[in-house]
Amino acid sequence: MDATPIRVIVTGGTFDKHYDEIRGELTFKDSHLPEILKLTRVTVPVEIELNQLIDSLQMQDENRKSVLEACRKAPERRIVITHGTDTMSETAKLLGPAGLDKTIVLTGAMIPYKIQGSDALFNFGTAFMAAQLLPPGVYIVMNGQVFSWDHVRKDRSKGLFEGA
């Protein structure tokens, strides 16, 4: 296994939310990715690209096209995208047919990174490894599972992703 560089494209979602104690709500401030990479002691070369900080329920076609363009322009052939889980499948369905010769892995969290019991670290670590091992294509990695972009859906009643 070589140390092929990985690009992490940040789009926001629950993964990067923090609790604003003044407003009493979850909001965005900055990405937690630099802290996560330091904490997990990643030694693979990583480029972090802040594409946007948005709740995926607010994501529009223009936002998804911005993610696609970032993937196209990235010199790295391995990409991890942190994304809100509510519309992650929709973004994957835009990226998949683009036919980029890259391994693109989308992941997110059901509970924000900064909140105890968060699944963010596990999902990110799994996605980071998957990006190194999977062949070119577009995938969603959540809850310890890998799904192809065209065979995945979020079961909102269970809060889990499953094959479609």
Protein Blocks (a to p, Z undefined) as FASTA:
>chain_A
ZZddcddddebjjklgccdfknopacdfbdcklmmmmmnopabdcddddfbdcdfklpcf
klmmmmmmmmmmpmbfbdcddddfklmmmmmmmmmmnopabdddddddfbdfklghiakl
mmmmmmmmmmmmpccdddddeehiacdfklccddfknopacdZZ
